């Protein structure tokens, strides 16, 4: 006959096993989501049935610990199901802000639209002040279909992020989507990467160096200055490693220092 103590221990073991199974399922779900993000998205144009690759500008981050929002270095996947909060608003939405990325390939200046994207700008200032971007690589360049350089991932593989997400903003700024479901992101646009799901921006962003058609799902929050755009075009002209059309840029790009200031 099973004693009451044995029964309690058995129930505790079963409860622990269920908790572990739920956590494992959550981790696997997150990994599957990241795979989908990395795989990309083919958008069929209504006119003529042509196809362009929008390659889902994924900021599909794995969960990070609660200190990730204030950490300047990558953090490991968390073991709990908690999530860091979005930084409290600390910018003046009536003011203008600028971000400067000092990279090993040259300086890239970005005028940021705080009035239309206050929470995005606030997040960038928070992260830049914590030196979050310093020493990170721009991990992705695309040279066919869409024309962007993607940065802001401390892990350098497309899965990193600050441990919190921010809402989409300013999605109508580039006009109404056409019959193909896309809008044009003009050369010089800076926008948030995400998981292709609403309100999933983190720290990853992309710099458009040539007019690019994408779904209006990515928060446009800044514009590259003339000198900075030339730097990005130089990087793009170097191509992708191995002669591919999507991958690490052949001219390796490291953000040595990022700063956001009121102007």
C-alpha positions in Angstrom: 0.0 0.0 0.0 1.3 3.5 -0.9 1.8 5.8 2.0 0.6 9.4 2.0 4.2 10.6 1.9 5.0 8.4 -1.1 1.9 9.7 -2.8 2.8 13.3 -2.2 6.3 12.7 -3.6 4.8 11.0 -6.7 2.5 13.9 -7.3 5.3 16.3 -6.9 7.4 14.4 -9.5 4.5 14.3 -11.9 3.9 18.1 -11.5 7.6 18.8 -12.1 7.6 16.6 -15.2 4.6 18.5 -16.6 6.3 21.8 -15.9 9.4 20.7 -17.7 7.4 19.4 -20.7 5.5 22.7 -21.0 8.8 24.7 -20.9 10.4 22.4 -23.5 7.3 22.8 -25.8 7.6 26.6 -25.4 11.3 26.5 -26.3 10.6 24.3 -29.4 7.8 26.6 -30.4 10.2 29.6 -30.2 12.8 27.7 -32.3 10.2 26.8 -34.9 9.2 30.5 -35.1 12.8 31.5 -35.6 13.2 29.0 -38.4 10.1 30.4 -40.2 11.6 33.9 -39.8 14.9 32.9 -41.3 13.3 31.0 -44.1 11.8 34.2 -45.5 8.6 35.1 -47.3 7.7 35.0 -51.0 5.3 37.6 -52.1 3.5 37.1 -55.4 2.9 40.3 -57.3 -0.6 40.6 -58.6 0.6 41.9 -61.9 2.1 39.2 -64.1 2.7 36.8 -61.3 6.3 37.8 -60.7 7.9 37.0 -57.4 10.3 38.9 -55.2 11.8 37.7 -52.0 11.0 39.8 -49.0 13.1 37.5 -46.8 11.2 38.3 -43.6 13.4 40.8 -41.9 13.5 38.8 -38.8 14.3 40.1 -35.4 13.2 36.7 -34.1 14.9 36.7 -30.8 15.1 33.9 -28.3 14.0 34.7 -24.8 16.6 36.4 -22.7 16.9 37.0 -19.0 15.4 40.0 -17.2 18.7 41.9 -17.2 18.9 41.8 -21.0 17.4 45.2 -21.4 20.3 46.8 -19.6 23.1 44.5 -20.7 25.6 45.6 -23.4 26.5 42.0 -24.1 24.6 39.0 -25.4 22.6 37.1 -22.9 21.9 33.3 -22.9 18.4 31.9 -23.4 16.4 32.1 -20.1 15.2 29.1 -18.2 12.1 30.8 -16.9 9.1 32.2 -18.8 9.6 35.8 -17.7 10.3 38.7 -20.0 12.0 42.0 -19.6 9.7 45.1 -19.7 9.9 47.7 -22.4 12.0 50.7 -21.1 10.0 53.6 -19.6 9.6 56.6 -21.8 12.5 59.0 -21.2 12.7 61.0 -24.4 11.0 64.2 -25.4 8.7 63.2 -28.2 8.5 66.9 -29.3 12.3 67.0 -29.9 14.4 65.7 -32.7 16.9 62.9 -32.2 19.8 61.5 -34.2 21.7 58.2 -34.0 25.3 57.8 -35.0 26.7 54.4 -35.8 30.5 54.5 -35.8 31.5 51.4 -37.8 34.8 50.0 -39.0 33.5 50.8 -42.5 32.7 54.5 -41.8 30.2 56.6 -39.8 26.4 56.2 -40.5 24.3 59.1 -39.3 20.5 58.6 -38.9 17.9 61.3 -38.3 15.2 59.7 -36.1 11.5 60.6 -36.1 10.6 60.8 -32.4 7.3 62.5 -33.0 6.0 59.6 -35.1 7.9 56.7 -33.5 8.5 57.8 -29.8 8.6 54.3 -28.4 11.0 53.1 -31.0 13.4 56.1 -30.5 13.1 55.7 -26.8 14.2 52.1 -27.0 17.1 52.9 -29.2 18.3 55.7 -26.8 17.9 53.3 -23.9 20.0 50.6 -25.6 22.6 52.9 -27.0 23.1 54.6 -23.6 23.7 51.1 -22.1 26.3 50.4 -24.9 24.1 47.5 -26.1 25.1 47.9 -29.7 28.8 48.6 -29.2 30.9 45.8 -30.7 28.0 44.2 -32.5 28.1 43.1 -36.2 25.7 43.9 -39.0 25.0 40.3 -39.7 23.0 40.3 -42.9 23.2 41.9 -46.4 20.7 41.2 -49.1 21.5 42.0 -52.8 18.5 40.6 -54.7 14.8 41.3 -54.4 15.3 43.6 -51.4 18.3 45.7 -50.7 19.1 46.1 -47.0 21.9 45.8 -44.4 20.6 44.4 -41.2 22.1 45.2 -37.8 21.4 45.4 -34.1 21.7 41.7 -33.1 24.2 41.1 -30.3 24.4 37.4 -31.2 25.2 38.1 -34.9 23.0 35.3 -36.2 19.6 36.9 -36.5 18.1 35.6 -33.2 19.3 38.1 -30.6 17.4 40.8 -28.9 17.1 42.9 -25.7 14.6 40.5 -24.0 11.6 42.8 -24.6 9.5 43.9 -27.6 8.2 47.3 -28.7 5.0 48.1 -30.6 4.8 48.8 -34.3 4.6 52.5 -35.1 4.2 54.8 -38.2 3.2 51.9 -40.5 1.2 54.1 -42.8 4.1 56.6 -43.4 5.1 55.1 -46.7 1.6 55.1 -48.2 -1.1 52.5 -48.8 -0.1 49.0 -49.9 -0.5 48.3 -53.6 -2.2 45.3 -55.2 0.8 43.2 -54.4 0.6 44.0 -50.7 3.8 46.0 -50.6 5.0 49.6 -50.3 8.3 51.1 -51.3 10.9 51.7 -48.7 13.0 54.4 -50.3 16.8 54.2 -50.2 18.0 55.8 -47.0 15.1 54.4 -44.9 15.9 52.9 -41.5 13.2 50.5 -40.2 12.7 47.9 -37.5 13.1 44.2 -38.2 10.5 41.9 -36.6 9.2 38.4 -36.7 6.5 39.2 -39.3 4.0 39.3 -36.4 2.6 42.6 -35.0 4.5 44.3 -32.2 7.5 42.1 -32.2 10.3 44.6 -32.7 13.4 44.3 -30.5 16.8 45.7 -31.2 17.3 44.6 -34.9 16.9 47.1 -37.6 17.7 47.4 -41.3 19.2 50.1 -43.5 17.8 50.4 -47.0 20.4 51.3 -49.6 18.2 50.9 -52.7 14.5 51.4 -53.2 12.9 48.2 -51.8 9.4 46.8 -51.9 8.2 45.2 -48.6 4.9 44.6 -46.8 4.1 47.7 -44.6 4.9 45.7 -41.4 8.2 47.3 -40.5 8.3 50.5 -38.4 10.2 53.2 -40.5 11.8 55.4 -37.8 14.8 57.1 -39.4 16.6 58.3 -42.5 20.3 57.8 -43.3 22.4 60.9 -44.0 24.1 61.2 -47.4 27.6 60.2 -46.2 26.2 57.3 -44.3 24.2 56.0 -47.3 27.4 56.0 -49.3 29.0 53.8 -46.6 26.1 51.3 -46.8 26.3 51.3 -50.6 30.0 50.6 -50.4 29.3 47.6 -48.1 26.6 46.4 -50.5 28.9 46.7 -53.5 31.3 44.3 -51.7 28.6 41.7 -51.9 27.7 38.7 -49.7 30.2 36.1 -48.4 30.5 33.2 -50.8 28.8 35.0 -53.6 25.4 34.5 -52.1 22.5 37.0 -52.3 21.6 36.9 -48.7 24.0 36.5 -45.8 26.9 38.0 -44.0 28.4 40.9 -45.9 31.8 40.2 -47.4 33.0 43.5 -46.0 32.5 42.7 -42.4 30.7 45.5 -40.5 31.1 46.1 -36.8 29.3 48.8 -34.9 32.1 50.1 -32.8 29.9 52.7 -31.0 26.3 53.7 -31.2 25.0 57.0 -29.7 21.6 58.6 -29.7 21.3 62.3 -28.9 18.8 65.1 -28.9 19.4 67.6 -31.7 
